Amino acid sequence: MADRYFNPFQAIDINVPVEFHEAFTRYCQRSADAVIDQSPFPRMVDLWFLSVCVAARLGLEPADTTKYDTRKIIDGSIFGSDPWRVHQLMLIAIGKTGDVHIVSEPRKMMTLASGLAVAGLPKVIEMLKDGDAEPIWNLSDAVDSLLRKEKAA
């Protein structure tokens, strides 16, 4: 079980395009008095990770993050508190590349994940805004709908 706490992303910063930074400020709980209905993500990594997963689920191609002016939101040590995310990122990388050896290249995996996050962020932001309810309920309905749909071919 030693690999349970293995974090190959420990020394890798997670950046997002500056244009999306406001969404992280708005939808992530940055203070003790945050209202969960308006800011449904406890941490920035949660919004980032959902964006990766949504992009993977929809079969989106990773965005080229080098084309953006980016800003650091978190560092890779965050995955130490949620080791299951490390495994999920590895599985997504294998699924997207078809190459199991990518797990030995953390920077390549994180580049892929960051590209997926950038591709998925607009969709997640749309999910938060699309509907007549508070962002958390709009998101809940959209994720439920997304999970019920067949994966795009």
N, C-alpha and C positions, 0 to 999 in steps of 0.2 A: 504493500500500500504506500510505499514511499513516493511513487509518482503522483499520488493524490494531491500533493501540494507542489508539484512541479509547475513552474511558471516560466516558459521560454520567452515570455514577453516582458519580463521584469525590467529590462533596461531600455524599453522602446516607448517613446512618447506617442500619445494618440492625439492627432491633430484633426481639426475640421476646418472647412473653408470659412473664412471670416463672415461670409454672407449668412451662414447658418448659426453663428455663435449666439445671436439673439434668441433663437429657438431654445438653445440649451439654458439660457438665463431665464426664459419665460416658463418653460415646461418642466424644469428640474427644481426640486425643493432645496433652495439655497439658504433658508433660514428656518428657525424653529417655528415661526408663525406662518409658514407657507400653507396655503389651502390646497389640499390634495385634489379637489375637483378641478382646480385651475392648473396645478402643477403636479401631474400624476407620477412623475419619475422621482424616486427618492435620491438618485445620484445621476450624474452626467453619463456614467458608463451604462446605465439602464436605457437611456434614450439612444445612445450610440449603438448598443448591442441589439436593441429591437430593430434599428434601421438596417443593420447587417442582416438580421434574420428575415426581415420583410423583403429585402432585395434578393436574398437567396431563394426564398419561397416563390417570388414572382419570376425568377429566372433572369433577373436584370444583370447586365454586364457591369463589372466594376468600373467606376469612373477613374479617369487618370488624375490622381490627386496632385500631380506636379503642375497641372495647369491652373491651380488655385493658389491664392494667397491664403495661408492657413494659420491657425492659432491653436496652441496646445490647450486641451481641455483636461486631460488626465495623463498619468503615466502608467505604463504597463504593470506596475506593481499592484494595481487595483485587482488584477485577476488572482492574486494570492488569496484574497478573501472569498472568492467564488471559483474554486478550481474546476467546477463543471463547465465554466465558460471557456477555459483553455481547451478542454476536450471538444466542445462544440465548435470552436473556431478551427480546430484541426480537422474535424469532420467536414466542415463547410469547405475548407481549402482543398481537401482531397476530392470532394464532390465536384468542385468547380474546375479543378485542373486535371482530374483523373490520374493523379500521380501521388502515390502514398509516400514517396520520398520527400515531398514538400514539408512534412512534419519535422524534418531535420533542419529546416531553414526558417526560423522564426520571423526574420525580417520580411521574407517573401510572403509568409502567411499574413503578417500584419498589413503589408501593402495591399494584399488582396482584400482583407477585411475592411480596411479603411476605404478602399475604392467602393466596396459594397455599401458601406455606411453612407458615403456621399451619394450613391445612386438611390439608396432607400430613404434618405432623410426627407426629400420632398414628399414622398408618399406618406410617411409617418406624420409629417406636419399637416398634410391634407386630411389624414384620418382624424387628427386632433381637432381640426377646424370644421370638418364637414359634418353637419348635423345641427339640430336645434338645441342640443343639451350642452352641458359643461364639457370641457375637453376630455376628462377621464371617461365619461359615458360615450362620447363620440368615438373615442379610441377603442373602447371595449366592444362596441357594436361593429366597428370596422374590422378588428382582429377576429372576432367571431365569424364574420362573413368571409374573411380571407381564409380562415382555416377550413371552412365548409366547402370552399371552391376546389375544384381539381387543379392541380398544378399545371401552369401553362406549358404546353409542349415545346 
